[in-house]
């Protein structure tokens, strides 16, 4: 991308860029964008492009969930940092945008700014946070059905080599876009693929999640395919997760290793995990609050549907990954319940914020679940869509972590989904929303 000592515009033009996109991800988890000709890059940075406040409460089906504070009046600005620009397609560069008011202040519903604030809050406590992301998605035919009719072999050589052209092009496109992919493979579900992204700061990882979705979508299109990031693209088949990993460190080193607790946990690390667990029922509407999320969050789906933690326990909501020679990034926790309908900035803010809350309150770590939670007394999380929304709406914990304005908007868009799709057959909803979260 552009060298620091040359004109950004000239350098971008030399890379073939003609238009620049800036995107926001709304509270329904859908990414939306505005574009400017390259010569207007400076305006996109300094004053931004105008958008209605309703952008934050657009719904998965293009409805608008107006709230007492968001109606037809008002204007906001989306602004980008040219240093964040990445090449995403022929002639097109993209950067993540932040939402501002007319005076340049972060808007109350800017989830990227909210995550940045929580990152700074961690730094104020003397903590550094690293996050990582895994993206599961389902390849579709150009008509939106299954991409292949052959029997599927999870993680199989045949199934992966059958898609080698797509995987190779994805690796090349990611490199061109400055997106660091650590691993990619075909997954358990039919036509399902998973991509793992390199650890970075939480804001940078959330940015990378959106960039990855864009790059995956563009590569798929070049292969005559579509991509579904739906939690459940097809009734009765494997769902897609959007797992987030988190590690924390202070001046004495990592909080999740080097201590006297289970698997080397330090006291603060135990409290961080306890905070994540404690917040799960209240924050489930942030992590997996769409009308399709409950169909994925079931015991036996490896979706972490039970409020518990355990070492490498893939049925626990919080999977602990210990510091071992086989884990070069060090100890971390993986929150498995997150699905692609979640706004990644908001999900990362909830995860980091609840960990910090656990540390602040010195919450005790519950006993580890060392077996399939279904074989223990551990209780599955309440995933009924109406219950999830009502719990989020009444939660003081969620409001404290993520602000009342964000919770009000999030509840509004999810309640729209409940009203619109709650009584429809699951298969019909899966079809209607199969491409809702695609970029």
N, C-alpha and C positions, 0 to 999 in steps of 0.2 A: 504494500500500500504506500501512500505518499511519503516521500522523505521529508524530514523536518525542515530542511533548508530550501525547499522549493515551494512554489505555489500549489496549494492543495488542489485547486481547480484544474490547473494545467496537468498536474500529475495524474489526477483521476481521469482526465480526458485522454491522457496517454495510455491509460489502462482500458480505454474503450467505454468509459462511463458517460452516459448521456442524461440519466435521471437518477435522483436520490430518493430513497424511501426512508421514512421514520415510522416506527410502529409502536403501538401501545397494546397491552393485553388487558382486556376488560375484566370485570368481576365474574363474568360467566366463563372466563378462560379462553375467550376467542381473541385472536390477534388481528388488529385492524391497522391500516396504514394510510398515510398521505405521501404524495410524491411531489417533487419540484424538479424543474430542469436544472441541470448542473450549475448553470450560472447564478441560480438563486440559493446556492448552498449557504452563503453567509447569512441570508435572511432566516433560513431554517435554524441556524445556530443562535442568532442574536435575539430576534423577536419571536420566532416560531411561527407555526401555521395554526390558524384558527380552527377550533372544533367546538361543537356543542357540548355542554356538560353531560348530556345524555349519552355520550360515548361510553362513559363508565358503566352505564346500566343498560346497554344493549344486551339482548338476550340471544340464546343459541339459535333461535329461529327468526331472528331479525326483529322481534318485538322490542319494545322499550318499556322497562319497569320503572316508570316515574315514581319518585318518592316525594315526601313533603318538602325536601330541599332541592330536588332536581325536577325542573319542568321545561317549558319551551323557551324560557328567557335565560340569557347569559351567554358568555363566550369564554373559552379557555384557549391556551396555546400549547401545542406540543413542540418541544425543542430537542435537538440532537447535538451531540458533540462530534464534529468532523473526525476527531481522532479515533472514534469508534467505528468508522465506516468499514464495511466489508463487501467484497464482490460476491453477489449472489446469483447473477444471471447475466447473459449478454447485455451489456449496456446499463446494468442496474447495480447500484451500490445501496447498502442498507445499514442503518444504525438504530439501536434501541433508543426510544424517545422517552422523555419524562414530561409529565403534565404540570403546567404552570398556570397561575392566574395572569391577569393582564398586567400586573406589576412585577412579574418575574418570580413570584414566590411559589413554592411547590403547592399544588392543589391538594385539598384534603383527601381526594380519592386517588392520588398518584401512588400506586403500590410500589413502584420502583424507588421513589423517595422514601416511603415508609421503611422498606428493607434497608436502605442506606442509613436511615436514622438508627435502626436497631443494630446494624453493624457498628456504628459509632458508639452506641451505648455499651456494646461489648468492649470496645477499645477503651472507653472511659473506666471500665472495671479492670483494665490491664490484661484483657483477653484478646487473643486473635482467633478468628473462626475460619475454617476451611469447609467448603461444601463440595459435593460431587453429585452427579445426576446420571440416572439411567433412563433411557427412553425406549419404551416398547411401542411398536406400531404394526399395523396390519396392511399388507399390500393388497390392493384391489385391482380388478380389471378396469378398463376405461369406462365401462358401464356402471361401475360401483359394486359389482359382485365379487366373488372370490377370484383371485388372480390366477389360480391354477386349479385343475380338477384332479391331478394325480394324488395318490395317497401321500400323506405328510409324515415325514420322519423328524421328530424334534431334535434339533441340533445336528441333524444328519449331514453327512458329506454330500449325498446326492442332492438334498434339498438346497444346501448352501451353494453347491457348484452350479445347480440349475439357475441360481440367481447371481452367479459370479460377476456377470457384466454389470448388474446394478450395484453390487457391493464395491467393485473396483471403481466405478464412476463416482460412487458416494465418497470413497476415501479421497479421490483426487479433488472433487468439488469442495470437500471439507478443508483440505489443505489450502486450496486457493482462497477460501473464505477466512482462513486463520482460525478454523475450528479444530481443536485438538481432540481427536477421537482416540480413546485408549483400547477399545475393543468393539467388535461388531460380529453378530452371529445370528443365524436363524434360531427361532425360539420354539417354545412348546406348541403354541397355537398354529393352526393352519395358515400359511403365508405370513407368519409373524416374524418380525426381526427386532433385535435389541441393539442399541448403541449406547456405549458407556463413555461419558465425557470426563476429561481430566479435572482434578480438583482445582479450585480457585476460591476467591472470596465469594460470599453468597451472592452479591449483586452480579458479579462477573459470571457466575454459574447460571443464574436465572437468565441473563442475557444470552448465554450460550445455548440454553434450552430452546429459546425462541429461534436463534440462528440455526440450530440443528433442525428444527421442524421445517424451516424455510428451505434449507439446503436439501433435506430429504424429499420434500415435495417437488422441488424443481428437478432433481435427478429422476425421480419416479416418472414425472411427466415426459421426460426425454426418452423413457423406455416404454411409453404407452400405458403407464400405470397411474393409479391414484393411491393415496395413502390415508388410512384412517387412524386418528389418535383418539378415537372414542374409547371410553372405559370398557364398553362391550359392543363391538361392531356387529356381531351376529348372536342372536339368542342361542343359549346353550353351548357356546364355544368360549374359548379362552379370552379373558379380558386383558386390556393393556394397563400396565402400571407406569408410574412416573416417579420412581423411588428417588428419595434424596438422602445423601449421606452427610454427616456432620462430625467434625472434630474440633476440639477447643484446646488452647494452650495458654499458659501464662509464663511469667519469667522463669519459673522453675521447670517448665517443660510441659508435655502433654497432660491433659487432665484424665485421659482415658487409659493411661498406661503408666508404669513406674511407681504405682502406689501399693498399699497393703490390702486393698479390697479385692473382690472377686475379679479374676483375670487381669489383675494389675491395676484396677481402677483406683484413682485417688478419691478422697472424700468429695471434693467438688465435682469430679466426674460422675460419681454415684448420684449426687443431687441433680446434676444436669439431666441424666437419664430419667430420674424420678420426676423431674419437671415435665419432660416430654410426655411421659406416661400419664401424669396427673391431668394434663391438658387435653388428652385425646377425646374424651366424650364431648367436651365443649367445642373443640376445634375440628371435629370430623366434618362439619359443613364447609370448612376451609379446604381441607385436604381431599375430600371425596364427597362433595355435596350436590352433585348433579342428579338428575332424574334417573340416570343409568348406573350411578355408582354402586348402589346397593346390590345390583345383580352381579357385580364382581366381588364385593366384600362378603364372601361366604367361606366358612371353614372348608379346608381341603383345596382351596384355589391358590394357596401360597401368596395370598394378598394381605396377610397380617391382620385378620379380622378379629383378633383377640387382644385385649388390653393386657399385654405382658411383654417381657423381654427375655432373651436368652442368647447364649453364644451360638452363632451360626444357625439360629432357629428361624427357618423361613416361613413358619406359620405364626410367629409372634409379630405383633405390630412393630416392635423395635428389635431388630436383629443386631446383636453386638458382634463386631468384627475386631478380634484381638490383634495386638501388635505381635506379629510373628515374622519369621524370614519369608514366608509366603505372602506377606502383605506389605509391599514396599511403601505404602502411603501411611502406615501407622494405624493405630487403633481408631475406630470410628463407629458411629451408630448409623444404621440404615432405617429410615422410616418407610415401611413397605405399603402403608395404606394409601399413599398419595396416588391419584390417577391423573391422566392428561386433561381432564376437565377442570382441574385446579389452575388458577393463576399462579405461575411458578414463583413470582416475586412474593405473593401473599403467603404461599405455602412455606417458602424459605423463611419469611418473617415470623410466621407462627412457630416453626420448628426452632429457630434460634431464640426467639423471644421466650418460648416456654422453657427452654434449657436454662436461659439466664434467670428466669423466675425461680426455677428449682434451686439454682445455686444461691440466689439471694435469700430464699427461705430455708436453706439447708434441709431440703426435703429428704427423708430417708428412702433408700432404694428398696422396692419390694423384692421378695425372694425371686430368684431366677426360675424360669420354667425350662426344664432341660429335656422335655419330651414334647410330642405333639400336644398342643393345648387342648385339643378335643378329648384327650385321654386324662385330663386333669380337671381340677375344680375351677380353672380359669374360665371366665365368662366372655362370650363373644360380645363385641361392641354392638350397641343398638343402632342398626343401620337403616331402619325404616325412614324413608325420605321426609315425611312430615315431622317425625320425631327429631331428626337431625337438624332441620330448619328451626323448629321451635326451641331446641336446646341452644343453638347458636344465637338466636334472637334474644334469649333471656340471660345469656352468659355475661356476667361482669368480668370474668377472666378474659374472654374474647375481646370485649370492649376495651379493657385496660391495655391489652397487648397490641391491638390492631386499630383502635379508635372506634368510637360509636358511629361515625360517619361511614367508615368502611363496612362495618357490620350491617348497618341499615341498608346500604346499597347491595351487599352480597345477599342478604336475606330477600330483598326485593326480586333479584333476578332468579334466584332459586325457587322462590314461591311462584313466579311465573311459570317455571318448568313444571312444578307440581300441579298447578291449575290446568295447564295445557296438555300435559302428558300423563298425569297421575292415574287416570282411568283407562288409558289406552293399552292394548295388548303390548307386551314387551317387544315382540318381534317388529311391530309397527314402529315403535319408538326407536329401536335400534336402526331401522332403515332410515327413518326421518333424520336422525342425528349422526349418521355414519361419518359425514364429512364436516360436522359442525366445528371441530377443533383442529382441522387441517390448515396448513399455511400454504 
